[in-house]
Structures are given as structure tokens and as C-alpha cells.
Amino acid sequence: MTISIQHIRNATSVLTFNGKNILVDPMLSDVGELPPVPFTRSLRRNPITPLPVPLHLFENMDAVLLTHRHFDHLDKKAISVLNKRIPVFCQPEDQAFLQTAGFFNIQAVHDSFEWCGIQMKRIKGQHARGIVAKMLGPVSGFILSTPVDGSIYIVGDCIYTPAIGDVFRETKPDIAILNTPRAQMLLGTIITMTAEDIVHLAQLSPATKIVAVHMDAISHCTFKRPQLRAFLKEHNLEHVAVVPDDGEIISF
């Protein structure tokens, strides 16, 4: 297995997989260029941390993978910077928006799709429970795999559900990128995974290496990297999950 992940910031990563550079959920704005997240307790503008790499890094990506189109996963700066002719893989609900944004090569993944020897399987997610889920709209995860490199599950902005648990138990991905900032809306509604979910997923798929991201960059994300690292140490899960810093490259 030869996979590298450069964690950029928030949910943005560059995956080097089967020789291709795949940009996941690009939010490329500078500090404070984006508004506060609506219906949260924070009025602070976003992002709250700078981009750790130069913008020209993103000019020569081989593809973009979008889990959903909230502005902390695809912003106006990314739309302006990215090559509009490279493939963009997305959930079907986001195809029309991406066309309007000027992208020419959009592949809406309904169930699965193969590109350059990489098998992509879309996993429907749930951003929250109840009426908040309808307000936030659809979100998806994607499992990328090849016979040689193994599999990586980009879970996306999904809360833990039994269906997600079944995916881990049945597919046992080699790597999972998990958004674990304990992001909260008004009244305390949790809209992402949490540290406790890492414990549960590690029980379902002990061999999966978890990369925990989406922390310290957006104002409604309440759980910080030092807290998660302390939690992992306390629960003897340091061998299961890694918490990368912005810009850090992890190789497998």
C-alpha cells in the first residue's frame, strides 16, 4: 500500500493515490474571508487559521473530490483557483451547482465509478439528526480503492449512524479520514463525528488507520487537536488514530 495524505486545513486534503493527486473538499480562503457559520453560537468570521501552503500547489491537481458543497468544503477562492477542466467527483445533488460554478468535467457518482484504475464508491451520509439534517442538506462519503494500494474511506461531514458502522464492519477500509471536530449548531446539535465515535469505529474495524481532521479552522468546531490527542492517549488509541497538523504529510 502506497498512499500519502497531505492534510491542508479543515477537511481539505491532497491524496496521492495510484499515482494521482486528488484534492478533497477545497477551502482555500485566507483568514476571515468567509462569513460565520449560520445558526451557530459563534459570530467569528472564517477560516480562523491561515492556509499553510501556497495557492499554486492546487493548480495542477489531477482531480477534485467533493463530499458536499458547504462553504467550508468548497469556497469561492477554490472555484477561482482550480482548473475547471479537471475531473470533479461529487454526489448527484451537487452536479448542477458545479456546472454553474464553471467546471466542465463533472462526474456525479450515484453508486460507484472507476477512474484511472481507482474504484470509487459513494456512501450516503447524514450531517445531523432530525430537522437539522434536512436544513444542512445531503452529504456523502467515498471509498477509493485499488487492488494494490488498498482502500481509503473519506467519510465526510457525517455523524455516526448504524449504516456508517456497517460500512466499517463490512469493508474494513485500510485508512479512514474522519471529520471529528464535534461541530455544533444552536441548542448544541452535533453535526460531525466526535472523539467517542473513534472508539466505536476502532472496535468495528480494528485494523483501520484513522486520520482525524476538520479541527481548529472553523469557528463552530468545538473540539481541538490537543484535546483529541489527549483523549486518544487516555484511551490507548494512539496506534489507531493520527491527528495531523495543517500542512502535514502522512505516508502509508
MIMI-953855 format. One line per field, with one value per residue: x, y, z of N, C-alpha, C in turn. Coordinates in steps of 0.2 Angstrom, whole numbers. Atoms other than C-alpha are relative to their C-alpha. Layout:
nu: [X|...];
nv: [Y|...];
nw: [Z|...];
cau: [X|...];
cav: [Y|...];
caw: [Z|...];
cu: [X|...];
cv: [Y|...];
cw: [Z|...];
end
This chain:
nu: [4|-4|5|-2|5|-2|6|-1|3|7|1|-3|-6|-3|-2|-3|3|-1|-3|4|1|7|1|6|3|-5|1|-7|0|-4|3|5|3|6|4|2|5|6|4|-5|-1|-6|0|-7|0|-4|-3|-4|-8|-2|-2|-7|-3|2|6|-2|0|7|1|-2|4|2|7|3|5|4|5|6|-2|0|-5|-6|-3|-1|1|-1|-7|-1|3|-4|-7|-1|1|7|0|-2|6|2|5|5|7|5|4|-4|-3|2|-4|-7|1|1|-6|-5|-4|2|-1|3|2|4|-1|6|-2|-7|-3|-7|-4|-7|-1|3|7|3|6|3|4|4|-1|5|-4|3|6|6|1|-6|-2|3|-3|-7|0|-3|-7|-3|-7|-2|-5|-4|-4|-3|-3|-6|-1|4|6|1|7|1|7|4|3|5|0|0|6|-1|-2|-7|-3|0|-5|-7|0|0|-6|-6|-5|-7|-1|6|0|6|0|1|-1|6|3|6|4|4|3|-5|1|-6|1|-6|-3|-3|-5|3|1|-6|0|4|-2|-6|3|3|-5|-6|-6|1|-3|5|-3|5|-1|5|0|-4|0|7|2|5|-3|-1|-5|-6|-5|-2|5|0|-6|1|5|-2|-5|4|4|-5|2|-5|-2|6|1|-5|3|-5|0|1|-6|-4|1|-1|-1|2];
nv: [-6|-6|-6|-5|-5|-7|-3|-7|-4|2|6|0|4|2|7|3|6|3|-5|-6|-5|-2|-6|1|-5|-6|-7|-3|-7|-3|-1|-4|-1|4|-3|5|6|-2|4|2|-5|-4|-5|-1|2|6|5|-3|1|-1|5|1|2|-5|2|3|7|3|-1|6|6|4|0|-2|4|-5|4|-4|-7|-5|-4|2|6|-3|-8|-4|0|6|0|-5|2|7|1|2|5|6|4|-2|5|-3|3|-2|-6|-6|0|-6|-6|0|-2|-7|-3|-1|6|3|8|2|6|2|7|3|5|1|-2|2|-5|1|6|-1|1|-5|2|-5|2|-5|-1|-4|-6|-1|4|-3|-6|-3|3|-2|-7|1|3|7|0|7|2|4|5|1|6|4|7|-1|-6|1|-4|-6|-2|-7|1|-6|-3|5|3|8|3|7|2|-1|6|5|-1|2|8|4|-1|-1|-4|0|-7|-4|-7|-1|-6|1|-6|-1|-6|0|-5|-2|5|6|6|3|1|4|6|-2|4|6|4|3|6|5|3|4|6|3|1|-1|-1|-7|-5|-6|-6|-4|-7|-5|-3|-6|-4|-3|-3|4|6|-1|5|-2|6|3|4|7|4|3|5|6|2|3|6|5|1|-3|5|0|-6|-5|-7|-4|-7|-3|0|6|6|6|5|7];
nw: [0|0|0|-5|-1|-3|-3|2|-5|-1|3|6|1|6|0|5|0|7|4|2|-5|-1|-5|-3|-3|0|-3|1|-2|-6|-7|0|6|0|-6|-6|2|-2|-5|-5|-5|1|5|3|7|1|-5|-6|1|7|4|-2|7|5|4|6|-1|2|7|4|-3|5|-1|-6|-3|-4|-4|0|3|-5|2|-3|4|7|-1|6|1|3|7|4|1|3|7|1|4|-3|-3|-7|-2|-5|-1|5|-1|0|7|4|-2|3|7|-1|-2|6|1|7|0|-6|0|-6|-1|-3|-4|1|7|1|4|0|-4|-7|0|-5|-2|-4|-6|-2|-7|-3|-3|-6|-1|0|5|2|5|6|1|2|7|1|-1|2|-1|6|-1|6|-1|6|-3|-2|-5|-6|0|-4|-1|-2|-3|1|-6|-2|-7|-1|1|1|7|0|-4|5|5|-3|-2|6|5|-4|4|-3|-2|0|-2|-4|-2|-8|-4|-4|2|-4|2|-5|-4|-2|5|2|7|3|-5|-6|-3|-2|6|2|-4|3|7|-1|-2|6|6|-3|4|4|-2|1|0|-2|3|0|-6|-1|6|1|-7|-3|-2|-7|-2|2|0|-6|-4|3|-1|-7|-1|3|-5|-6|2|3|7|4|6|5|3|0|1|4|0|6|5|-1|5|-3|5|-2];
cau: [0|7|-4|0|-11|-7|-19|-21|-33|-51|-57|-46|-33|-22|-22|-9|-17|-12|-1|-14|-16|-34|-39|-53|-65|-55|-57|-43|-48|-37|-41|-58|-63|-78|-93|-98|-107|-125|-136|-121|-116|-100|-100|-82|-78|-69|-57|-48|-31|-21|-18|-2|3|4|-11|-1|0|-18|-16|-10|-22|-27|-45|-56|-67|-81|-91|-104|-104|-105|-93|-80|-78|-79|-77|-76|-57|-56|-68|-57|-41|-44|-43|-60|-56|-50|-62|-73|-82|-97|-114|-128|-136|-121|-118|-129|-120|-103|-109|-115|-98|-89|-82|-83|-79|-91|-94|-109|-106|-123|-116|-99|-87|-70|-57|-39|-39|-47|-63|-74|-89|-101|-108|-123|-121|-131|-125|-136|-152|-170|-175|-157|-152|-164|-158|-140|-144|-136|-118|-108|-93|-82|-72|-57|-48|-36|-30|-13|-15|-29|-44|-47|-63|-66|-81|-86|-96|-106|-112|-111|-125|-128|-126|-109|-105|-110|-98|-83|-88|-91|-77|-64|-55|-36|-37|-52|-52|-64|-70|-70|-72|-88|-95|-111|-126|-138|-145|-130|-135|-119|-116|-100|-91|-84|-69|-81|-85|-67|-68|-83|-76|-60|-70|-79|-63|-48|-35|-42|-30|-40|-34|-44|-46|-58|-52|-45|-50|-69|-77|-91|-79|-78|-65|-47|-32|-24|-40|-41|-23|-26|-41|-33|-18|-31|-40|-24|-29|-13|-9|-27|-28|-17|-21|-11|-6|-11|1|7|10|7|13|6];
cav: [0|17|31|48|61|80|87|105|113|109|95|99|86|81|62|54|38|26|40|53|69|71|87|84|97|113|128|139|156|167|171|179|179|168|173|165|148|152|145|143|152|160|176|175|175|160|152|156|149|153|142|133|130|142|143|137|120|117|122|105|93|78|78|85|75|85|77|91|110|119|134|126|112|122|141|155|155|137|139|154|145|127|121|120|106|93|79|84|69|73|67|69|83|95|92|107|119|114|116|134|137|134|116|106|88|84|66|63|47|38|22|18|24|19|32|29|12|19|12|25|20|33|31|41|50|60|78|78|71|76|93|99|86|92|110|105|95|79|74|59|49|40|24|24|8|-2|-20|-14|2|-5|7|24|30|49|49|67|78|63|59|41|31|12|12|20|7|-6|1|0|-18|-24|-16|-13|1|2|21|32|51|56|73|74|92|90|104|111|121|131|122|110|99|89|89|79|64|65|58|45|39|35|22|14|13|6|-8|-11|-11|-13|-13|4|18|34|51|64|81|96|104|121|130|134|144|131|117|114|100|105|94|94|88|74|69|68|58|46|44|41|28|19|23|32|17|19|37|51|70|79|97|109|106|89|74|57|42|24];
caw: [0|-5|-1|6|13|15|27|21|33|40|28|14|9|-5|-8|-18|-23|-38|-44|-45|-34|-28|-19|-7|-1|-6|6|1|8|19|37|39|21|24|35|52|50|51|65|77|93|85|76|71|53|45|42|59|53|38|23|27|8|-7|-18|-33|-25|-31|-49|-55|-46|-56|-49|-36|-24|-16|-1|-1|-6|11|10|22|9|-7|-6|-19|-18|-23|-38|-44|-42|-48|-66|-72|-84|-72|-66|-51|-42|-32|-25|-38|-29|-31|-50|-56|-44|-50|-68|-63|-55|-72|-70|-87|-82|-68|-63|-51|-43|-40|-33|-40|-54|-60|-65|-69|-61|-45|-40|-31|-21|-14|4|8|25|37|43|58|65|63|55|56|44|31|34|31|15|8|12|5|9|-4|-3|-15|-18|-30|-28|-25|-14|-3|2|9|16|15|27|25|37|43|61|67|61|61|42|44|57|44|31|43|49|31|21|34|25|27|30|35|35|49|52|72|77|87|77|85|79|90|105|105|90|85|66|64|72|89|99|106|88|85|100|92|74|81|89|72|61|72|58|50|52|56|51|61|53|52|68|73|57|58|72|76|79|97|99|97|92|109|117|104|106|125|123|111|124|138|129|122|104|98|87|79|75|70|71|58|59|45|30|37|25|31|21|22];
cu: [4|-5|3|-6|3|-6|2|-2|-8|-1|3|7|2|2|4|-1|1|3|-3|-1|-7|-1|-7|-2|4|-3|6|0|5|-4|-5|-3|-7|-4|0|-4|-7|-3|5|1|6|-2|6|0|5|4|4|7|2|1|7|5|-1|-5|2|1|-6|-1|1|-3|-2|-8|-2|-6|-4|-6|-7|2|-1|7|7|3|1|-2|2|7|2|-3|4|6|1|-1|-7|-1|2|-7|-2|-5|-4|-6|-4|-3|4|2|-3|4|7|0|-1|7|6|4|-3|-1|-2|-3|-4|0|-7|1|8|3|7|4|8|3|-2|-7|-3|-7|-3|-4|-4|1|-6|4|-2|-6|-6|0|7|4|-3|2|7|1|4|8|2|7|2|5|4|4|3|2|6|1|-5|-6|1|-7|0|-7|-4|-3|-6|0|0|-7|1|2|7|4|1|6|7|0|1|6|6|5|7|1|-7|2|-6|0|-3|0|-5|-3|-8|-4|-3|-3|4|0|7|-1|6|1|3|6|-3|-1|6|1|-5|2|6|-2|-3|5|6|6|-1|4|-4|5|-5|2|-6|0|4|-1|-7|-3|-5|2|3|6|6|5|3|-4|0|6|0|-5|2|5|-4|-3|4|-2|5|2|-6|-1|5|-3|5|-1|-2|7|4|-1|1|0|-2|3];
cv: [6|6|6|5|7|3|8|4|-2|-7|-1|-4|-1|-8|-2|-8|-3|5|6|4|2|5|-1|6|6|6|3|8|2|1|5|2|-3|3|-5|-6|2|-5|-3|6|5|5|2|-2|-6|1|4|-2|1|-6|-2|-2|6|-2|-4|-7|-4|1|-6|-6|-4|-1|3|-4|4|-4|3|8|5|4|-2|-6|2|7|3|0|-6|0|5|-3|-7|0|-3|-6|-7|-4|2|-6|3|-4|3|7|7|1|7|6|0|2|8|3|0|-7|-4|-7|-2|-7|-1|-7|-3|-6|-1|2|-2|6|-1|-6|0|-1|5|-2|6|-3|6|1|4|6|1|-4|5|6|3|-3|2|7|0|-3|-6|1|-7|-1|-4|-5|-1|-6|-3|-6|1|5|-1|6|5|3|7|0|6|3|-4|-1|-7|-2|-8|-2|2|-5|-6|0|-2|-8|-4|1|1|4|0|7|3|7|2|7|0|6|2|7|1|6|3|-5|-7|-6|-1|-2|-3|-6|3|-4|-7|-5|-4|-7|-5|-3|-4|-7|-4|-3|1|2|7|5|7|6|5|7|4|4|7|6|4|2|-5|-7|0|-4|2|-6|-2|-4|-7|-4|-3|-5|-6|-4|-3|-6|-5|-1|4|-4|0|6|5|7|4|7|3|0|-7|-5|-6|-6|-7|-5];
cw: [0|-1|5|0|3|2|-1|6|0|-3|-6|0|-7|0|-6|0|-7|-5|-2|7|0|5|2|4|1|3|0|2|5|6|-1|-7|-1|6|6|-3|3|5|5|5|-1|-5|-4|-7|-1|-7|6|0|-7|-4|1|-7|-5|-4|-7|0|-4|-7|-5|3|-6|0|7|3|5|4|0|-1|6|-1|4|-3|-7|0|-7|-2|-4|-7|-4|-2|-4|-8|-1|-5|3|3|7|1|5|1|-6|1|-1|-8|-3|3|-3|-7|0|2|-5|-1|-6|1|7|0|6|1|4|5|0|-7|1|-4|1|4|7|0|6|2|5|6|2|8|3|4|7|1|-1|-5|-2|-6|-7|-1|-3|-7|0|1|-2|3|-6|2|-7|1|-7|3|3|6|6|-1|5|0|2|3|-1|7|2|8|0|-1|0|-7|-1|3|-5|-5|3|1|-6|-4|3|-4|3|3|0|2|3|2|8|4|5|-2|2|-3|6|4|1|-5|-3|-8|-3|5|6|2|2|-6|-2|4|-3|-7|1|2|-6|-5|3|-4|-4|4|-1|0|2|-2|2|7|0|-6|-1|7|4|2|7|3|-3|-1|6|4|-3|1|7|1|-3|5|6|-1|-4|-8|-4|-6|-5|-4|0|-1|-3|1|-7|-4|1|-5|4|-5|3|-4];
end
